[in-house]
Amino acid sequence: MSTVGIPGLILIILAALLLFGPSKLPELGRAAGRTLKEFKDSVSGLSDDKKDSDKIKEADQK
């Protein structure tokens, strides 16, 4: 698996500028940030549910 270095990041930013224009980029960034936050919250909620169910199973086994 390769990583994106500085030149690759610059190329991605330039391509985004050409595709969307400078006025749309902040809006796209906010939308991407909100989406990532919601995803993290969902994953965190799933792991919390798993921990709760494990605690219930342990209590039932005792």
HUPE-V195035 format. One record per helix or strand of 3 or more residues. SS is the DSSP state (h for helix, s for strand). FROM is the first residue (numbers start at 1). TO is the last residue. If there is no record, write none. Layout:
ss=(SS/SS)
from=(FROM/FROM)
to=(TO/TO)
This chain:
ss=(h/h)
from=(6/22)
to=(20/61)
